[in-house]
């Protein structure tokens, strides 16, 4: 087969394997988005902390828990921080003091027992699931 034939066969095998893996493991932007049409979007964060903007009309507990589940994507421990002011939502990895004060809600999932807690500024008690 020669060097070129072996190289060409390896290249074809790689291309086919990559195509199959890519097709069955679609990137996040191509996967179905349960938040589509809500206006809820992740603007920044770190590996296990997500900074999320939520429009005023989407502040139900159901939408916040759905957003948290979507962005945590099955990780055992995760935190999602929510803002209703898009300009105040951090877009990088760092959150300023003003952004912390502007935060509307925080979701935390305990990595040891799986307990989910949603703390909102407009409620006196946390919501546990």
C-alpha positions in Angstrom: 0.0 0.0 0.0 2.9 2.3 0.6 3.3 5.3 2.9 0.8 7.5 1.0 -1.8 4.8 0.9 -1.4 4.1 4.7 -1.6 7.9 5.5 -4.7 8.3 3.2 -6.4 5.4 4.9 -5.6 6.7 8.4 -6.9 10.1 7.3 -10.2 8.7 6.0 -10.6 6.6 9.2 -10.1 9.7 11.3 -12.5 11.8 9.3 -15.2 9.1 9.5 -14.7 8.6 13.2 -14.7 12.3 13.9 -17.9 12.8 11.9 -19.7 10.0 13.7 -18.6 11.2 17.2 -19.5 14.8 16.3 -23.0 13.8 15.0 -23.8 11.9 18.2 -22.3 14.4 20.6 -23.6 17.7 19.3 -22.1 20.9 20.7 -24.3 22.8 23.2 -25.2 25.4 20.7 -26.7 22.7 18.4 -28.4 20.7 21.2 -32.0 21.3 22.0 -32.4 24.3 24.3 -35.2 24.1 26.9 -34.8 27.8 27.5 -35.4 28.8 23.9 -37.8 31.7 23.6 -37.6 32.7 27.3 -34.8 35.3 26.9 -32.8 33.6 29.7 -29.2 33.4 28.8 -25.8 32.7 30.4 -23.5 35.6 30.0 -20.4 34.6 32.1 -19.1 32.5 34.9 -16.6 29.9 35.9 -16.5 26.1 35.7 -19.2 25.5 38.4 -20.6 29.0 38.8 -22.8 30.4 36.0 -23.9 34.1 35.6 -27.3 34.2 34.1 -29.6 37.1 32.9 -33.3 36.6 33.3 -35.9 39.0 31.9 -38.5 40.4 34.3 -41.3 38.2 32.8 -39.4 35.0 33.4 -38.8 35.1 37.1 -41.0 32.1 38.1 -39.4 29.5 40.4 -40.0 27.0 37.6 -38.0 29.0 35.1 -35.1 29.6 37.5 -34.9 25.9 38.4 -35.1 25.0 34.7 -32.3 27.4 33.9 -30.2 26.0 36.8 -30.7 22.5 35.6 -29.8 23.4 32.1 -26.6 25.2 32.9 -25.5 22.8 35.6 -26.1 20.0 33.2 -25.9 17.1 35.7 -22.8 18.2 37.6 -22.9 17.1 41.2 -22.3 20.5 42.7 -23.1 23.8 41.0 -24.1 27.4 41.5 -26.2 29.6 39.3 -26.5 33.4 40.0 -29.3 35.3 38.4 -29.7 39.0 37.4 -32.7 40.9 36.0 -30.5 43.8 34.7 -28.6 42.6 31.7 -26.1 45.5 32.0 -25.2 44.3 35.6 -24.9 40.6 34.7 -21.2 39.7 34.7 -19.9 38.6 31.3 -16.5 37.2 32.4 -15.3 35.2 35.4 -15.2 38.1 37.9 -18.2 39.6 39.7 -17.9 43.1 41.1 -19.4 44.3 44.4 -22.0 46.3 42.5 -23.0 43.2 40.5 -23.2 41.1 43.7 -25.6 43.7 45.1 -27.7 43.7 41.9 -28.0 39.9 41.9 -31.7 38.8 42.1 -31.3 35.1 43.0 -28.9 32.3 43.6 -29.3 28.6 43.0 -27.0 26.0 44.7 -26.9 22.3 44.3 -25.1 20.5 47.1 -22.5 18.1 45.7 -22.7 15.8 48.6 -26.4 15.2 49.1 -27.9 16.7 45.8 -30.1 19.2 47.7 -31.2 22.1 45.5 -31.8 25.5 47.1 -33.0 28.7 45.4 -32.5 31.9 47.3 -34.4 35.0 46.0 -34.2 38.6 47.1 -38.0 38.9 47.0 -38.7 36.0 49.4 -37.8 35.6 53.1 -37.3 31.8 52.9 -35.2 29.7 50.6 -37.0 27.2 48.3 -35.6 23.7 48.7 -36.1 20.7 46.3 
